[in-house]
């Protein structure tokens, strides 16, 4: 017999922890109007940079991933334990969503999208350097 999916919303204005019953390391969220968007570290998992949406900070839905692949391609063509996407920061400015994330071996990258559930840009290396994390 399988267990029902975890539901933090008690349905009466109360909730129970954990709100996110999963491993979303280094989460970062932004509010845009009545909506909240969250992303988290994805390390070497692809697709990466999960995008979650909520209207109440209790009920969250995965609506997209901002990375379809890890760059540089040649480096990530073989398994790289403990590498990849660390501690992203999501922001919204002038009608565009921005995610900055660190790759401790290469530097700080950025991806953008006008619609968080839509297509995200290819990653751009904003600042090269080893050990640059936690933007």
N, C-alpha and C positions, 0 to 999 in steps of 0.2 A: 504494500500500500504506500503510495507516495504522499508526501506532505504537501499541503497547499503552499502556493507562493507567499513569501513574506509580505505582509501589509502593515506598514507603520501607522497608517491612518485608522484610528479607532471608529471613525464615522460620526463622532459626537463632539467634534471640536478639540478632541485630545489626540495625542499621538504617543507612540512608544519607540524607544531606541532599540537598535540603531535605525535611523531614518534610511540610510543607504546600507543595506545588508549585503555588502560586497567590498572588494578591495579597490577602493579609489584612492590611491596614494597621492599625497600632496594636492588635495583638491583646491580649486580656486573658482569663485563664482562672481558673476556680475548681474546686476539688475538693469533691465532695459524696459521702461514702462512698467507694466504689470507682470512681466516675465522674468524668470531667473534662468541663467545658463551656467553650467558648471563643466569644467574639464579637469583632467587629472593626469598624472604621470602614466605613461604606457610602456616605458622602457623599450624592449625590443619587440613588443607585440604589434602586429599589423592586422587590420587597420589600427592606427594609433590615435592618440588624443581624442578620447570619447567626448561627445557633446551630449550633455543631459539637459532636459528642460523641466521646469516646474513653475506653477503659478502660486504655490503656497509654502515652499521650502520643505514640504513633507512628502508629497507625491512627485516622484521623479521618473522621467522616461528617457531612455537613450534615443536620440533623434538623428545622430550622425557620428562620424569620425572625421576629424580634420586632416588626418594624414593617411594617404592610401599606400605609402611606402616610406621607408627610411632612407635618408641620404647621409653620406654619399653611397650610391648604389654598390660600388665595388666593395667597399668596406663591409657593408651589411649583407653581402652575398653568402656569407658563412655565419653560423651562430656566434653571437657576441654577448655572452651572459653579463648582466649588470651594466650594459651600455644603453645607448639610445636616448629616449625622451625622458627628461627629468624635470619635475617641478614647474609646470607651465603656469602662465599668468594670462587670464582672459580679460579683455577690456572691450568697450564699445565707444567709438568716437566718430562723429560726423557721418553717421549712417553705416559704419563698417565695423565688423567684429575683428579683433586682433588677438592672436595668441602668440606670445613669446615663450619659447622653451629652451632649456639648456641641454646640450649634449656635452658631457664632461670631457670628451675627447676632441671635439671640434669647435665648440663655441655656442653662441646664442643665435637661434633661428626665429623667424616670424612667418606666420601664415595668416591670411585674411579672407573674409567672406562678407558679402552683404547680407546673406541669409544663413544663419547658423545650421539650418537643415539642408542647405544647398551645397554647391561646389565651393571648396576651399582652394586657395591658391597653392602653388607649389612652394615648398619651404625655401626661404631666402636666408643665407648666412649673413646676419646683421653685424656680428662682432666675432671674429675668429679668436680662439685661444683655448688652451687646455685648462680644465678645472672651472670653467664658467658655468655656474648652475644657479638655480633659484632666482630667476628674473622677477 
